[in-house]
C-alpha cells in the first residue's frame, strides 16, 4: 500500500512510500505505517489529497505560532 508521510512536511516536504499498515496495540483504530513506524495519523495519510490537507493545517498552525512570537517580540520594552 502506498502512504504519504507528512511528519516532516514543513522541512522536507511530503513523500510517498510503499508500506504495510500494522495496528497499534495500545490505541485501537490507529495504525503504524510500517516499516517507517509513523504511528499517528498526523504523520502519514493514505491519500495524496489527505496528506496535502494535513500539511496545509501544519503550515497554518506554524504561521499562527510565528505571528504570536512576532507580537511578543514587538511588545517587549527595553
Secondary structure, 3 states (H helix, E strand, C coil): CEEEECCCCCCCCCEEEECEEEECCCCCCCEEEECCCECCCCCEECCHHHHHHHHHHHHHHHHHHHHHHHHHHHHCCC
